[in-house]
Every structure is written in structure tokens, then in C-alpha cells.
Amino acid sequence: MSDRTARIERKTKETTIRLTLNLDGEGKAQVKTGVGFFDHMLDLLARHAWVDLAIEATGDVEVDFHHTVEDVGICLGDALKEALGDKAGIARFGSASVPMDEARADVSVDLSGRPYLVYQTCKLPEKIGDFDAQLAGEFLQALATHGGINLHVSAPYGENGHHIMEAIFKALAKALAQAVRREDREKGVPSTKGVL
């Protein structure tokens, strides 16, 4: 686990994405997806998970932001899986509860290799700026599926859509930071099966 990095390139008729990830970074982000609010959330994710993340994405944003947001989730999930390798020596589990003014989000992750998403929020506005709020769920589903993550996200209350979403991404960051951290006492893969 000395070099926990990944580089992913994905090209479809809808998007072109180049992504690099360093799990042992300093929280630096260089993100350009063409979706301003999403860039802000990915910047928060990198900063609070202490990972270095670079994303260059172009997509059919003239249609809508769906393909770009989902495909970035796919690529980030693939990168996380690649950077973790066989997952030997990691903590595996993480959870965080993060407030943002009147809102709060709770996120739990298990890097089990068995993807599953539970995503429950209070009522979100349809749009946060020009960002369709429902796309957060698409991003999380793609991340969970391609990263092999059992991911539970709850935002039980909040009034401001930006605050709710920011709490979700910060809690996700903190939970991932815990799960990917090196655990000195773990001498192998953190599973009674011996594999994840």
C-alpha cells in the first residue's frame, strides 16, 4: 500500500473524463467539470478527506448535467477501488456526522466490495443554483457501485439546499477519510473472509 494513487480516463459519446486520485494527499483539488456547484462539492470532498483530486471533465452539459455528474461518480469510484488495491491494512469502516448551519448529514461507509446505497434526505429544492439537486443521488449511486462501497447517507433536516448538500459532501469526505486510513494493527485484509 505504499503508493495509493490512481489515474482514470473515460471517454463516451456523452463525456470525456480524466481523473487522478492520491489517497495520501493533502486535500488539494483541481476540478473542472463544467458544473460549478458540483465542482464546489468535489473541492470540499477532497479537502475534508485529505485526498488530492484532479478532474477534467467535458460533457453534454447543453442537454443537462446528468451525464457529467454520473460519469464523474463512476470514475471516482473506479479510482478509489484502484488506489486501494487489495485493501490490506485499511480501517475499512468510517462514519461522520457533519452540521452546516441549520442542516446536518450523517454518512457511514464500508469498503466491503459489496456496493449498496441508502440515500435519504429531507426535502431538497429542485435546483441549487443551476444544479439539479437529484443529481447528488446519481453521483452517490455511481460512486458506491464502481467503488464497491456500502454507502449510507442521511440528511434528516435542513432548510437551505446548499447547506444540506455541503453537509452531505463533507460527511462523505470525513467518513471516507476514516475508512481508507492505514490501520497499524491490521496486518492483512480487514475481513474474516480474508478478501474484500
C-alpha positions, 0 to 999 in steps of 0.5 A: 500500500505504499503508493495509493494513487490512481489515474482514470480516463473515460471517454463516451459519446456523452463525456470525456473524463480524466481523473487522478486520485492520491489517497495520501494527499493533502486535500488539494483539488483541481476540478473542472467539470463544467458544473460549478456547484458540483465542482464546489462539492468535489473541492470540499470532498477532497479537502475534508478527506485529505485526498488530492483530486484532479478532474477534467471533465467535458460533457453534454452539459447543453442537454443537462448535467446528468451525464457529467455528474454520473460519469464523474461518480463512476470514475471516482469510484473506479479510482478509489477501488484502484488506489486501494488495491487489495485493501490490506491494512485499511480501517475499512469502516468510517462514519461522520456526522457533519452540521452546516448551519441549520442542516446536518448529514450523517454518512457511514461507509464500508469498503466491503466490495459489496456496493449498496446505497441508502440515500435519504434526505429531507426535502431538497429544492429542485435546483441549487443554483443551476444544479439539479439537486437529484443529481447528488443521488446519481453521483452517490449511486455511481460512486458506491457501485464502481467503488464497491462501497456500502454507502449510507447517507442521511440528511434528516433536516435542513432548510437551505439546499446548499447547506444540506448538500455541503453537509452531505459532501463533507460527511462523505469526505470525513467518513471516507477519510476514516475508512481508507486510513492505514490501520497499524494493527491490521496486518492483512485484509480487514475481513474474516473472509480474508478478501474484500 
